[in-house]
Amino acid sequence: MKTGMIRTLLLGVLLAAGSAMAADFKVGVVDTERILRESAPALKAEKKIEKEFSGRDLEIKKLMKQAKELQTLLEKEVAGLSEAEHRNKERELSALNVNLQRMQREFREDLSLRKNEELAVVLERANKAIQSIAESEKYDLILQEAVYRNPKVDITDKVLKNLALDKADGK
């Protein structure tokens, strides 16, 4: 009976100590996707990329319009063109489509590469902001990905604010 009481008392002490430790444990969660969508550095990077690729995008759209016009011409004037002219126009359209597909593929690959480069910079800045918040507010653990996050532990707004201040300070 004595050993049963000692075990119960020991278990109570351990549970009380565990509860006290858990009360001091501070956790935060950050929505990385939201940081990449809404943060000032992410929006700036998006505009930078858009400006950088706008010329190529216009060129592709111009070629698409040209191909569509040539296709329409071929469809409308089938009877008015000689066999040789018709074949030449079809070859021209085929070459234009091949060139257009190549340009679109290269555009997508280059755009994807640049986006990844810029997002890596944004994530690096976000990680520094998270580190700063963790140190200043004494967090024990901050998670960047979670299946579920309680709004009480979500510090995404703090990170967004920190990144906006970082931008305003000229960093």
PyMOL commands that set and color helices and strands:
alter all, ss='L'
color gray80, all
select helices_A, chain A and resi 2-24+32-38+40-76+83-136+156-168
alter helices_A, ss='H'
color red, helices_A
select strands_A, chain A and resi 27-29+141-143
alter strands_A, ss='S'
color yellow, strands_A
deselect
rebuild
show_as cartoon
